[in-house]
Amino acid sequence: MPYPCATLKELAVSPDQTLAFETDCHIFDGCGFPAPGLHSFTFEPIATVGGIEINKPMLLVLLGTVAVVVFFWAAFGRAKVVPGKLQMVGEAGYDFVRRGIVYEALGKKEGDKYVPLMVSLFFFIWIMNLWSVIPLAQFPATSIIAFPAGLAAIVYILWVSLTFRKHGFVGGLKNISGYDKSIGPVLPLVMALELLSNLIIRPFTHAVRLFANMFAGHVLLLIFTIASWYLLNGIGIAYASVSFVMVLLLTVFELFIQALQAYVFVLLACNYIQGALAEHH
């Protein structure tokens, strides 16, 4: 076992556990620091629906989906010429993605048709990230690689299909492979690298960038949160207060990173679409 206080039950977090550590473990009590690990990202099923086991991250994704749909339904379901407070917030968020991301990357003419998708992606990713600092939830669903990978796959399939629809089969291959006969003898090498970059590395990095940031941020919050409790004993109380201050600072920092990662994911998606629609030279 990695530390004396650990139990086999900690290898999978039960639904009622939030931080996955022994609550009676403190410094000077003869037990080691219960550091977070893979067990902090493994959850026991909460329920089984149609043979599919639902765990905490899956539940958070479902709740996040409902939250986004309900919010925009409430904001725009009965839109008024003079908007109320909720409609104003919804319009501000929608306009931020439309003008600040989509139009900047694709322009108004081409961008309008992709605004609904990008708004959905932005707010869906944002709420999944936000679960990390919401009481009781306290877990970013995007720190499970399957969710960012699924979203990146949607963008990847859209990008590839748009490329071939816009340029045809031969033109699409030229677009993806970076074909340019003017570069001479190194053309085969350039094409091989471009194909590797666009078809394999691009979707991989698109997913991992979001996953890695949320995974690392959650681990840091866990370390200092657990440390605040672990040090709460004797002289360690002084160190516990410092650790708790770090929890507060990291929470504020995470709020910024959560929004930033949603922005970056959608911005890259728009850039990929722009590349698919661009004329090949």
Residue pairs with C-beta under 8 A, 6 or more apart in sequence:
2 35
2 37
3 31
3 32
3 33
3 34
3 35
4 30
4 31
4 32
5 22
5 25
5 31
5 32
5 34
6 22
6 34
7 22
10 20
10 21
10 22
10 34
10 39
11 39
11 42
12 39
12 42
12 43
12 44
13 20
13 39
13 40
13 42
13 43
13 44
13 56
14 43
14 44
15 43
15 44
15 46
15 55
15 56
18 136
18 138
18 139
19 36
19 40
19 138
19 222
19 225
19 226
20 36
20 39
20 40
20 222
21 34
21 36
21 226
21 229
21 230
22 31
22 34
23 229
25 31
25 34
25 230
26 229
26 230
26 231
26 232
26 233
26 236
27 33
27 230
27 231
27 233
27 234
27 236
28 233
28 234
28 236
29 233
33 226
33 227
33 230
34 226
34 230
35 223
35 226
36 219
36 222
36 223
36 226
40 218
40 219
40 222
41 143
41 144
41 215
43 55
43 56
43 57
44 55
45 53
45 54
45 55
46 54
46 55
46 56
46 59
47 53
47 54
48 54
54 62
56 139
57 139
57 141
57 144
57 147
60 128
60 131
60 137
60 139
60 141
61 128
61 141
61 147
64 124
64 127
64 128
64 131
64 141
65 124
67 127
68 120
68 123
68 124
68 127
71 90
71 123
72 90
72 94
72 123
74 86
75 86
75 87
75 89
75 90
75 91
76 87
76 90
79 87
80 87
83 91
93 119
93 123
94 115
94 119
97 115
97 118
97 119
97 122
97 266
98 111
98 115
98 118
98 119
101 118
101 122
101 263
101 266
101 267
101 270
102 111
102 114
102 115
102 118
102 270
103 111
104 270
105 111
105 267
105 270
105 271
105 273
105 274
106 114
106 270
106 273
106 274
106 277
110 274
110 277
111 270
114 270
114 273
117 158
118 266
118 269
118 270
121 151
121 155
121 262
121 265
121 266
121 269
122 262
122 263
122 265
122 266
123 262
124 151
125 142
125 151
125 210
125 261
125 262
125 265
125 266
126 258
126 259
126 262
128 140
128 141
128 142
128 147
129 140
129 142
129 214
129 257
129 258
129 259
129 261
129 262
130 140
130 255
130 258
131 137
131 138
131 139
131 140
131 141
132 138
132 139
132 140
132 143
132 214
132 217
132 218
132 221
132 254
132 258
133 221
133 251
133 254
133 255
133 258
139 218
140 214
140 217
140 218
140 258
141 147
142 148
142 210
142 211
142 214
142 261
143 211
143 214
143 215
143 217
143 218
144 211
145 207
145 208
145 211
148 206
148 207
148 208
148 210
148 211
148 265
149 207
149 211
151 207
151 210
151 265
152 203
152 204
152 206
152 207
152 210
153 203
153 207
155 203
155 206
155 268
155 269
155 272
156 202
156 203
156 206
156 272
158 273
159 272
159 273
159 275
159 276
160 176
160 276
162 273
162 276
162 277
163 172
163 175
163 176
163 275
163 276
164 172
166 172
166 276
166 277
167 174
167 175
167 280
171 280
173 179
174 280
175 275
175 276
175 278
175 280
176 194
176 195
176 198
176 199
177 191
177 194
177 195
177 198
178 190
178 191
178 194
179 187
179 191
179 280
180 187
180 190
180 281
181 187
183 190
202 272
206 265
206 268
206 269
209 261
209 264
209 265
209 268
210 261
210 264
210 265
213 257
213 261
214 258
214 261
217 250
217 253
217 254
217 257
217 258
220 250
221 247
221 250
221 251
221 254
224 243
224 244
224 246
224 247
224 250
225 247
227 239
227 240
227 243
228 240
228 243
228 244
228 247
229 240
230 236
230 240
231 237
231 239
231 240
231 243
232 240
